[in-house]
Amino acid sequence: MRRRKHGRVWLRVDAVPYLGLPEPVNIVGPPNSQQNAKIVRNDSMAVSDCTCQGTDEAGPFYTHLVAGKDIESIRDTMAKRTGLPPTKINVLVATHHAKPYFTEYECVKASEVVERGTDEILLVVVKRRPGHSCDKSLTGLCFVWYDYVDPKTCEHWLKEAVDTTYYSAGKVRSVLTAEGKHCKCSYGGKSSTHGCTWLWRRRGHGGCKWFTGNAKKFQLLNFRRLKGEGGNLGRIVAEKRLEKFANSAADVAATVLSNCAPEAFANMGIKLPQARACRIGNISKAPFSSMTVVNDVSAHSHRDKNDLASGAAVILTIRPSTPAAQNQQFHVLPNYSLEQSHSTTGGLGILLPNGSAIIECAAAEWHSSTRVIAPNQFSPTRVGLVFTLHKYLHYANHGFECRDSDDSEDDDEEMEYANLDDKENEMLPAASMDLKVTTRTGRRVRPPLRYL
């Protein structure tokens, strides 16, 4: 069997080890029916109910990650959730800024970088609400759990991620090539998404992209590279291997999410087991719908508007053992800086070492990643496994039963028109437009479905 110059032959289906992780346990009570309806409609769950005479909120307000009165209460809460000693938990307070720190090409740059401290296992970044002294004076911004994935598993996942992006067709995302920019942030890298994602369709409504019933969540589309490396059998084996890789990594991400943010974990599992077809992972309470492999990819500042607003995204970082790859590419929160730095502009960078896991509310907060000096998808500096849950993925069998109906049984309470105001959707046609596509013969055909 032939080998490509940069490719690998995918034949061993049992190459991905199953870690045998325990089932995550919900430590919060089930929400009531009114809260369930808000979560499924993708409405914000957080409502400020205190009597403090506070000023404007420090950025988006949400409490489903963590909330507390002071640093010690945040540290005690996270120690109870994770079982870690309080001395291993570092809590940093961030300040919100409306003005990020840009480069000459208007790309976000890290004005300050947070690195791992001595004997530090968990980093908790919170933001302070101006003028508040209540139990929600500090709200969670992100968590970073260092060394969560063991080095042997990271080494194996690095090879799997390189193979996945090599055999995937990939697509150009708007956050990678921003209009009007002449930078080289995304030059040389590659990304690919697998699983179920949200799709705009039918009068502005949205749902799973596999609603037609022919679901291929782990499909590899680059047949030219698979040709000659096992033919059709090689493609089938490669997709089975990708499925095992994605499910085992999703289990790790689900476990760290249930430990650090149990409320967000519970919100993402409200419609289970009904929506199990739109989830990835081996556990029964799988919270994620898709995995995106970013291989030396730099993303401009963006928000994941299609994510569940009351959930969270988890990024597992994998780096090679070379010294040059340890200090490159930071995860940046462009609208925040550390309170102790007294900075006037945002750009809080976080260095994510090998095996670390970061949890954040990507639907509410702007985030980006800095540029890699010499990106190479075949020998990457950093690989990120991004796990998310998109909105409206709560129907059975990918929504196949309600694909032709205008009003499903849950439409009145659980669906809403797509938000056409955000940046990711502004290129989509409005629901009131009369779409007409005419061929050369004058016959009208339906316009193709447009993916986000």
BELWO-V604104 format. One line per field, one symbol per residue. ss: DSSP state (h for helix, s for strand, l for the rest). psi: psi as a letter, one per 20 degrees, with the letter a starting at -180 (. if undefined). burial: + if it has 24 or more other ideal C-beta (glycine too) atoms within 12 Angstrom, else -. A space follows every 50 residues. Layout:
ss = ???
psi = ???
burial = ???
//
This chain:
ss = llllllllllllhhhlllllllllllllllllhhhhhhhhllllllllll llllllllllllllllssllhhhhhhhhhhhhlllhhhssssssssllll lslllllslllssslllllllssssssslllllllllsssssssslllll hhhhhhhhhhhhhhhhhllllllllllllllllllllllssssssllsss lllllsssllllllllllllllhhhhllllhhhhhhhhhhhhhhhhhhhh hhhhhhhhhhlhhhhhhhlllllllhhhlllllllllllsssssslllll lsllllslllllssssssllllhhhlllllsssllssshhhllllllsss llllllssssllllllssslllllllllllllsssssslslllllhhhhl llllllllllhhhhllllllllllllllllllllllsslllllsslllll ll
psi = pqprgjrqpohohkhoqpilqrpqppjqqpqrhghghgghikqphppojr jqmraqqmaqpqjifqqrhahhhgghghhhgijqqhijpppqpqppqior oqahjkqpqohqpprprpkpgppoprqpopjqjaikhpqqgqqooqkhpq hghghghgghhghghgiqhrqoqhihnppiqkrkgjpirqqqpqbprqpp rnkiqraqikiiimpmhlppimhhhhpilibhhhgghghhghghggghhh hghhghghggmhghghhikgjqjhkhhkqqqhqhlpiqiqppoonlpppr prqniiqphjbqqpopppqrjqhijhkqoqppnijqrqhiikqiqrloqp ooapjqppprnihhqpqrqrqpgnpoihmqhpppopprorqkmjqqlkkh hkhiqhorhjhhhjqrqqojhrhhiiiqqqhiqnpppprhiippqpqqqp q.
burial = ------++++-----+--+-+--+-+----+---+--+++++++++-+-- ------+++++++++++++-+--++-+++-++-+-+-++++++++++--+ +-+---++++++++-+---++++++++++--+---++++++++++++++- --++-+++++++++++++-+--++++++--+-+-++-+++++++++++++ ++--+++++++---+-++++-+--++--++---++-++++++++++++++ ++++++++++++++++++++++--+++++++++-++++++++++++++++ ++++++++++++++++++++----+--++++++++++++---+-++++++ ++++++++++++++++++++++--+++++++++++++++++++++++++- -++----+-++--+++-++----++--+---------------------- -+
//
